[in-house]
Amino acid sequence: TPLRRCLTVFDLTTLGIGSTLGAGIYILAGIVARDLAGPGVLLSFLIAGMASLFSGLCYAELGSKYPRAGSAYVYSYVIIGELAAFITGWNLILEYIVGAASSARAWTSSVDSIIDFRMSNFSQKNFPFPFNNPYGMFAPYMDIGAFCLTLITAIILAIGVKESSRMNNFCTTINLTSVAIIVISGLFKVNTDNWHISIEQIKQNQSIIQAGTGGFLPYSFSGVLSGAATCFYAFVGFDLIATTGEETENPRKAIPISICLVLLICCIVYCAVAAVLTLIVPYYSIRVDASLPDAFERVGLSYVKIAITLGAITGLTSSIIGSLFPLPRVLYSMSSDGLLFSIFGIISNKSRTPIYSTLIGGFISALMALIFDLLTLVEMLSIGTLIAYTQVALAILISHYEINDDDSNYNLSKSLFSIVIIILLLCFISIYSFENHDYINPISIIIFTFLLCILILLIQRKFSKKQQNISDELNNIFVTPCTPWLPIFSIFCNLYLMLKLSLITWIRFILWMIIGFLIYFFYGIQQAGKLLVSNSIFI
């Protein structure tokens, strides 16, 4: 590989933590606790962490087996095919571009709140959006700070992998230190009564608008599940580890270990912060736009706001790095296969990084941070991630059960297609018949149970009783446990969350895919046919 092998398990773990551990602590915990799950937000983060771990274990096997730059794109290319790989890669590009832009917007918003919103007032006065803004598709003003921050980060990444890794390690260390201060300080003000608030206490307080029934699960377990669907996005970011296969010293061991470590550490941190937040103040009184600073100020620990501010700034900086770091690796990998323009495949002789991919990708991300507001960017972030997760889970099933027989592989494709259709039907019934309904139609329960039984029988017959295609020649390769059940449950989680996305998100996704298909059918499919790959994908 022309890329520089220099990343260790520690580097990969800090990169993953930096990318994952950002807005989830400082924004998401308060929103889910107040509006969805109450103190049960702790369980929401645990469930979301487990769901993310299912995808993470699938990534761990494929990252160990195919240690190349490109992550889910490469796995889809090798196992499923070129078109599926392009769709996966194109959506990964969307995920990373939007992820960096949203983190940059969140960064400037955090700093802006500290200085009494002087930045936003200045930008609204001097840099309003210059064109018509139909349906509020763009931000009311251009965020020059987010634009510059994203560009500077891209330039630092272009200088070299190890240099950007050192910066990320520094930011992640400060962020984790801040979290430790938040948790330890909060333990001195814990009031366990906040987990046992009665309905009578809630009724006596006339100022409370929404508080459920009180107790540890004021919105019942359905609220915990709704909170888990929201908390799932707090774990997005670990997949960047799998894009570093060509820059890691021992990728077959380092990638699986790092993915599992990142998810474990992030889950512990999220649960700890959520527990402290709901123990020091009543869940219904949490201020969602500044949950941690407001909570600590109310209990007389205003000095902790300094740690919260430092943690938010460094954590979101790491998130920007965590999104911009894998972006050029995916562009480079797709360009090397002929699916994107050749300029994205150029490697700098000095830094041995895909320099044009880094700078062009960084500029596009900076442009999106300039013109779109935070809410719009966050809505666009999730769909690319979930499609990649689904493709990886499907790739695990295909790699384990595919054999050199056209008829058998055709039956495998039919079985997988049937499983996906049944899962989609189960998700539709769950979302539109079970959620937020006081009365559940018995017919819906019967249909749901019937489909679930068919799914279990289909998996048992087509997969569980068959010999898995695991090669003994590849030593030291991580294998996804509980196959086929774990990858299929991962597909269920991903499709369920995709169906909960808003209509406007799907419209933006369709427009993005139209652009991608134009590039693929008028350029990529021809260029890819001209390339002959002479080296093995295994390292």
N, C-alpha and C positions, 0 to 999 in steps of 0.2 A: 504494500500500500504506500502511496506517496505521502500520506498523512503521517504526522509525528506521533509515535507511541510513547506517551508520557504520563497517562492518567492512572492513578492507583485506586484501590477500593475506597480510601478516604476521600480522594478527589471526587469520585462518582457519587458517594453518599452525600457529601456537602452540596454538590451540584443539584442532586435530587431534592434534598431538604430545602435548599434555597429556592428552587422553582416551585415547590409545593407549599411551603410554610410562609404564606404571605397574608393576603386579605382574609383568609379563613379565620385567623385568630382575632384580628382587629375589627372585623365587620360582621362576618357570618355568624359567629357564636351568639352575639346579642340579638340578631334578627330572628334566628331560629328559636332561641330561648323565649323571647317575648311573644312571638306570634304563632308558633307552631307546636312546640314541644314542652315548654316550661323547663323545669329542672331535668326532664327527660332528654334534653339536648345531649346529655352525656351518652345515653343509649343511641341517639341518632348518629353521633360521631362513630360509635363502636360499630354499628350496622354498616354505615357508609365505608368505614375502614375495611371491614370484612369483604364487602362487595368489590372494593378497589383491589384487595388482595387477590381475588379470583382472577382479575385481569392481569395483575402483577405477576402471578405465578405462570400464566401463559406467556407473558413477555419474557420471563426469566428463562424458560426453556428455549424459546426461539432465539433470544439474544445470546445464549450459550452455544446454540447449534450453528447459528449464522452470524458470526461477529463482524458485521459490516456496517458502514455508515448508512443510515437510511431507515433504521428501525422497522416499523410495521410495513413500510413500503417494500423493503427487501423481502420480508417474510411472505407477503402476498405475491410478490413476483415469482419467487422460487416455488411456492406451494400451490397457489391458485391460478395465476396467469397474469399476462401483461395488462389487460384492461382493468382487472380488479386491483392490480398494483398501482396503476395510474390514479384510479379513483381514491385509493387509500392515501397515496402520496400527496395528491392535490388537496385533500382535506386536512392532512397534517400541516401543509403549508398554511392553510387558513387558520388552523388552531394556533400555530406558533406566531404568526403575524398579529393576529387579534390578541393573543395572550400577552405579548409584549406591549402592544398599544394600550390595552386595558390596565395593565400594571403601571404604565407611565402616567396615565390619567389619574389612577388611584394615588400615585405618589404625589403628584402636584396638588391633588385635593387634600391630602393629609397635611402637607406643608402649608397650604392655603388656610386651613382651619386654625393652624397655630398662630398665624400672623393676621388674624381677624379678617380673612377673605380679601386681603389687599390685591393678591395676584388676579383673582377672578374679576374683581371690580375694575382693575386696570385693563385686563384683556377685553372685557365687555365694552369698555369705553373706546379702546384703541384698535382692537382686532375683532370686530364683529364678523360673522360669516357673510362674505361679500355677495352671495347669490341667493336666489329664491330657495326657500327651505320647505318643500311640500311635505306635509304630514310629519314634520319634525324629524326628518331622516338624519339631519346633521345637527351638530352642537350649535347653540346660539352664538358661541364665540370660538375663535381658534386658540387652542392651548399651545402657545409658543414654548412654554416650559417643558411640556411633555414631548414636543417635537425635538427640541434640542437634547433632552435627556436620552431619548431613544437613539438619536444619531451618535452621541458621545459613546454610549454603551456599545454600539455596533463597531465603532472605530477601535475601541479597546479590544473587542473580540477579534477583530481583523489582525491585530498586532501579533497574537499568538495564543495557543490553547492554554499553556501553563500560566501565562500572565493573567489571562481572564479568570482562570481557575483560582489563582491566589486572591484576586479581588473578591470573587464569590465566597471563598473560604472566610475572608475577613468579615464580609457582610453577614454571612450565616452565623459566625461566632458571636457577633454583636446581637443578632436577633435572638439566638438561643439564650444568651446571657440575660437579655431583657425579659424573655419569657420566664426564666428562673426567678428573677426579681419579682415579677408579677405574681407568680404562684406562691413563693415563700412569703412575700408581704401579705398576700391575701389570706394565708392560713391563720394569721394573728387576728383577723377580723371575721372569722367564720361564725355564722349563726345557723345552726342546723334547723332552727324553726322555719327558715325560708324554704325548706324542702317539705314542710308539713303544714302549709297555710290552709286553713279550713275555708269552706264555702261561706260560712258565717262572717269571717273576717273580710272576705272580699265584698260581700253584700253591704257591710257597714261602711266601706269606703266608697263614697259617691263619685269620686274622681276617676275610678277605674272603668275604662271603656270595655276592655276585653281581658279576661283572666281565666276562662274555663271554669273547672270545678274545684280548683285548688289541689293540694297534695303534690306528690312527685310527678304524676302524669296528669296534669290538669286538662289536657286535650285528648286524653285516652291514648291507647297504643297506636291508633291511626295517626295521631299527631306526631308521634315518634317516627313513624314510617314516612310521613310527609317531610318531616325535618331531615330524615336520612337522605331522601331524594335531593334535597337542597345541599346538605353537607357533602354529598358525593363529589361535588365540584371542588371542594376544598382539597381533595386528594389528587386532582389533575396536575400532572407535572412530572411524576416519576418516570414516565415513558421516555423522557429525554435521555435517560441512562442508556437505553437500548440503541440510541443513535451514535454512540461513541465507540462502537466495536472496533473500528480501525485506529483508534487513538488510545486504546486501553492496553496496559502492559500484559495482562493475562485475562482476556475478555471472557473466556469460558467459565472462570471462577468468579471474577470480579463483578460481572453484570448481575447474575442471580443474587449474590450476596448483597450487593448494593441496593437492588430493588426491594428486597425483603426488609433490609435495615431502614430504608427511607420510610416505607409504609408503617413499620412498627413505631419508629420514633415520632413520626407525625401524628399517628393515632394517639399515642400517649400524651403528647403535648396538647393536642386539641381537647382531649378529655379532661386534662388537668386544668386548662384555662376555663373551659365550660363549667366545671365543677366549682371552681373558685368564684367565678362571676355570679352564679346562681345561689351560692352560699352567703355571699357578703351583702347582696341586695335582693329583694323580692323580684321574681322573674317578670312580673307584670309592670314593674316600674323601670325596667331597663330602657335607656335611651339608645335607640338603634343607630343613630348617626355618630355616636361617640360613646359606645357602651362601656369600655374599660376605663377611659379617663373620668367619665362621669361617676361610675360606680366607686372608684377609689377616692375621688374627691368627697363623695357623700359619707364615706366612713372615716374621714380624717387622714387619709394617706395621699395627699395631693402631690407629694414629692415623687410618687411612683409614675406620675404623668411624664416625667423626663424619660424614664426607661421605656414607657409605652411609645413615646414619640420616636426615640432612637430605634426601637424595635420595628416600628411601622416603616420608617424610612429605609433602614437597611434590609428589612424583609422584602419590601416591594422592589428594592434595587436588585436583590437576588432573583426575584421573580422575573424581572426584565431580562437579566442575564440568562435565566433558565429557559426563557422562550426564544431568545435570539441565538442561543448556543446551538440548539439542534436544527434550527431553520436552514442554515446554509448546508448542513450535512445532508438533509433530505434533498435540497436543490442540487447539490453536487452528485448525489447518487442517481437521481433521475436523469440528470444531464449525461452522466457516464453511460447510462443505458440508452441514450438517444431520445428519451421522452420529453426532454426540455432543451432549451437552446444551449449550445456548446459553451457560451460564456460562463455559465454557472458551474462548469466543470474545471475551470482554470485554477490551479493551485499555486500559491505564492512560493517562490524559491526560498525566500528569507524566513517567513513565518510558518511555511508548510500548512497553511490553512486555505480553504476555498474563499479567496479574498473577495472576488466579485459577487459571489453568492451572499457573503456576509454583508457587504456594503449595500447592494441592491435590495436585499431582503430587509435590512435595517431601515433604508430610506422609505420603502413602502409601508413598513410598520409605523414609522415616525409620521408619515402622511396621514395614516388612519387615526393616530393619536391626536393629530392636529385638528381634524374636522369632525370626528364622531365623539359623542359623549360616552360616559362610562357605562351607562345602562345598555345602550345599543351594542357596545363592544362585548359586554358580558353575555348578552343574549346570543351573539354570533359565535362565541367561544366554544360552546359545549358540543355542537353537532359534529364537528370534525373529529373531536376526541372520541365520541361514542362510536362513530363509524369505524375508526381505527381499532378501538377495543374489540368491536364485533368481528372485524376481519381477522384479527389475531386469534380469537377464540376459534373461529372457523378453520383457520390454518392449522391449529393444533389438532383438531379432529381429522382433517384431511391427511396430515402427515402421519398420524397414528394408525389410520385404517386404510389408506390408499395402497393398492397393489398393482403390479404390472399386468392388468387384465382390463380391457376396455369395458366389458359387460359389468364387471364388478364395480369399476369406478363410476359407471353410469348409474348403477343402483345406489352407490354411495351419494352421488349428487342428488338423486331423487329423495333419498332419506333425509339429507340435510335440508333440502328445500321444504319437505313436509314438516320437519321439526320447526323451522323458522316460521312457517305459516301458522302452525298451531300455537307457537309462543306469541305471535302477533295477536291472534284471536284472544288468548288468555289475558294479554295486556289490555286490549280494548275493553273486555268485560270488566276487568279489575278497575280500570280508570273511570269508565262511564257508567258502571252499575253499582260498584261497591263503595267507591270513595265519595265522601261528603253526602251520603244519603242516609236519612233516618230510617227509611224502609227499603229493604233489599228484596227484590222480586225472587220468589223461590225458583222460577224458571231459569233465571240467571245463574243461581247456585247450581242447579242440576246440569246446565250446559257447561259451566266452568269445571265441575267435577268430572263430567264425561270426557271433556277435552284433556284434562289433566291425566286421567287414566290412560287415554290413548297415547299421550306423549310418553308416559312412563313405560308402557308396553313396547312402544316403538323403539325407545332408547335401549331397553332390555334386549329386544330381539335383534336389532340391527347393529348394536355396538357392544354391549356388555358381554355377550357370549362369544365375541370374536377375538381372535388373537391380535394384539396390538403390534404395529409395525415399528418396533424400536430397535435400531441397529446396535449390535454389540461392538462394532468396530470403532465407534466414537466414544472414547473414554472421557471421564470427567465432565459429562454433559448433564445438566440439570433436567429432570423429567417432571412434567406437570403431574401432581398427584390427583387421585380420584377421577382420572379420565375414564369415561366421557362426561361424567356428571358435573364436574367443576366447570369445564368450558361451556357446557350448555346452560348452566345457571348464570354464568357470566353473560352469555348472549341474552338471556331473559332480562337481567338487570339493565343492560345497555339499551335494548329495544324499549323497555318500559320507560326509561328516562327520555329517550328520543321522542316517544309519543306524547310526553308531557310538555314538549317545547311549544312555543307560541307559533301561530300561523305566519307572522311576519318573519320569524327565524327561518321557517321552511322556504319562504319566498326568496329570502336572501341566499339561502343555500342553493336553490335551483338556479338562480342567476350566476352564482359562483361556478356551479357545475357546467353551465352552458359555455362559459368562457373556457373552462378546462377542456371540455370535449372539442371545442373549436381548435385548440392547440394540439390536442392528441390526434384528431382525424386529419388535420391539414399539415401537420409537421411531425409529431412524435411517431406515429405508426409507420411512416416512411423511413425516418432516420433510424428507428430501432431495428428495422429489417435489414439495414445495411451493416450493422455492427455485428461482429463475430467475437464473442467472449471466449478468450483462449485460456484464461486462468480459472482455477476452481474457486467456488465461493467459500469453501472451507479454508480456514487459516491453520 
